[in-house]
Amino acid sequence: MSPYQPRYSAEETARRGDEIYERGSRSHLGPDDEGKFVVIGAETGIGV
């Protein structure tokens, strides 16, 4: 079995995560969500 090779560099993963958050997830969050985590799949484009 070959070791896991990430599709994107750390910098590209961070850039994609920021873009997905700003484009989709941010508008669904409010003051009650302050301090919570958002999970974003940088490869799938899904933010939860």
Secondary structure as GFF3:
##gff-version 3
##sequence-region A 1 48
A	DSSP	alpha_helix	10	20	.	.	.	ID=ss1
A	DSSP	pi_helix	21	25	.	.	.	ID=ss2
A	DSSP	three_ten_helix	26	28	.	.	.	ID=ss3
A	DSSP	three_ten_helix	31	33	.	.	.	ID=ss4
A	DSSP	beta_strand	40	41	.	.	.	ID=ss5
A	DSSP	beta_strand	46	47	.	.	.	ID=ss6
###
